[in-house]
């Protein structure tokens, strides 16, 4: 059985967001600047939101 490409991308983005969240917490604990990671996680969340909405309406990306 083949996995839907959109479903795979959604799962991949969620995993990346979880990883970035962990990295941000670690940077904050260590006292480092986390601005770049915050920007990246915001972009990933936006991509995920767009992908989920597009997948829910059934329109191609």
GIVENJO-V122337 format. One record per run of one state. SS is the DSSP state (H for helix, E for strand, L for the rest). FROM is the first residue (numbers start at 0). TO is the last residue. Records with the same first field share a line. If there is no record, write none. Layout:
SS->FROM-TO  FROM-TO
//
This chain:
L->0-3  30-33  57-60
H->4-29  34-56
//
